[in-house]
Structures are given as C-alpha cells and as structure tokens.
C-alpha cells in the first residue's frame, strides 16, 4: 500500500518509469503492484529554489513500516529510477502509517 507523492517532477517523466518501478518495489515489499499509488503534487516554489526551476525532487512515501533494510532498498530503487530522468537532487522522506489508525471504507484494517 505504499503511496508515493512526487514534487519537482512532471507527470510524463513519471509515467515513463512508473510501471517498472512499481514492479520492483512490489517485489521488494512482498505485495502486488495494485497496492501502489504514485501521484504528482503540482507546486510552485516561492522561496528556497535556485533560479526559476525546481531546486530538487522531493518524494514522500506513506506506508506501513517494513524495517530499515527494506526502507533503504526502497529509497535506493526510487532514486535509481528517478535519477534516470535528470540530474536534480532527489530527497525522499517516509511517513509510517499505524495499522490501528488506517481505515478502508470506514473499517479499520487491523483486526
């Protein structure tokens, strides 16, 4: 169920890597590709960017924690794929969801 939100990256470049990236991440996480979402967050930098373009690519990953080794491998894979799209710096942050606070259609996922 990892949800990836990208800033500083266009939709078309992301589409070009999304499917193979999802396959590799799914294998790493032990789940199907249908558990993943990848979204572009359209944003405009008004402070902190060099020049007129994005200073870096920022990716937020929301998921159920899978441990340091998996998190490190996940970040390396995402960086490898996104890095093929250009030479911008790539930063990734993980937000761990708690199972007792996650609901699908109004029902908790934790039994």
C-alpha positions, 0 to 999 in steps of 0.5 A: 500500500505504499503511496508515493507523492512526487514534487519537482517532477512532471507527470510524463517523466513519471509515467515513463518509469512508473510501471517498472518501478512499481514492479520492483518495489512490489517485489521488494515489499512482498505485495502486488503492484495494485497496492501502489499509488504514485501521484504528482503534487503540482507546486510552485516554489516561492522561496528556497529554489535556485533560479526559476526551476525546481531546486530538487525532487522531493518524494514522500512515501506513506506506508506501513513500516517494513524495517530499515533494510527494506526502507533503504532498498526502497529509497535506493530503487526510487532514486535509481529510477528517478535519477534516470530522468535528470540530474536534480537532487532527489530527497525522499522522506517516509511517513509510517502509517499505524495499522490501528489508525488506517481505515478502508471504507470506514473499517479499520484494517487491523483486526 
